[in-house]
């Protein structure tokens, strides 16, 4: 509605070279969903489609360009990354959506304190993050899959953050935190499964004793599984500022 202020925070991904990125780094796919959300925020504005209170942030210029292509000047888009005090626009905001960000933050407590700061009393926070320890791939070699998953988790500062987030939200001053698991399944050889497999294959060689040859063999075997599904648990976590 006119006058409502929303902050859409960019999401994260592990860096292409296997090192954890700065908090808030986004993948193409997650970025596409975020610019859809930014556009949806703009639609909730008045008849002219403008929403002065809607703000979207991302530290990656390319993602901001994609969002700008869809939203035009209806949403305030800024190049920022969620970190400690002062890293977000001043607010106060009625709602903040923080999507695939906190698991990549080097200091989750500082990030939550900053999210609490920019919300008005009664404002709502929605977090989407992934429990990467739940990642499962099809195909033979359970032990190898486990080693690949464990190596992937070393790329992410908080690979099982959704399981730890509710008490952290309470400690940061949020009220009524609640979490909902949303299992994600899809073909391992197509769509997001193929993209994730390629990201893992780039990131994990040299971690947990894995060689490039071992990882390539694993990636080829998973690709050969066709429509057999991979799975991973994503979590929606909500809370409000008292």
Secondary structure, 3 states (H helix, E strand, C coil): CCCCCEEEECCCCCCCCCCCCCCCCCCHHHHHHHHHHHHHHHHCCCCCCCCCCEEEECCCHHHHHHHHHHHCCCCEEECCCCCCCCCCCCCCEEEEEEECCHHHCCCHHHHHHHHHHHEEEEEEEEEEEEEEEEEECCCCCHHHHHHHHHHHHCCCCCCCHHHCHHHHHHHCCEEEEEEEEEEEEEECCCHHHHHHHHHHHHHCCCCCCCCHHHHHHHHHHHHCCCCCEEEEEEEEEEEEEC
